Amino acid sequence: MTTTVEQRLDATFAALADPTRRAIVTRLTAGDATVKELAEPFDLSLPGISKHLKVLERSGLITRSRQAQFRPCHLERDQLDAAVDWIEANRRLWSQRFDQLDVHLRTLQANPNGENDA
C-alpha cells in the first residue's frame, strides 16, 4: 500500500470517527445538500457544521460546488468505496485466520494428548 493510499484511508477513518460527520455522510447518500439543509437536524451553528464539512472535504469524502449563492455538498462515493474495500479485504483475511484457528482447536480437542492420527 502506498503512503498516499494509507494517508487517504487515515483521513477517511478520522473523518468518520465523529458521529456528526457520519450522519452528514449518511444524509448525503440521499443526494446533494446545502450547508443549511445539512445543519437542520443538529443543534449546531452553521459555522459548527461548516467545520465538520471542512474535515469531510479534506478527507475527500465530499466536494462542494457553487450554484448561485448556494454551495451544495456532494458525497464522493469512490473515496468511501476505498474504505469499504479495505474493510472487506481485512474482514476476509481475519475470517480465514479464524477458520484456521477453529480447525486447529478442533484438532486439539479430538487429540487431547497430542497424538497424531497417522
Buried (B, 14 or more C-beta within 10 A) or exposed (E): EEEEEEEBBEBBEEBBEEEBBEBBBEBBEEEBBBBEBBBEEEEBEEEEBBEBBEBBBEBBBBBBEEEEEBEBBEBBEEBBEBBEEBEEEEEEEEEEEEEEEEEEEEEEEEEEEEEEEE
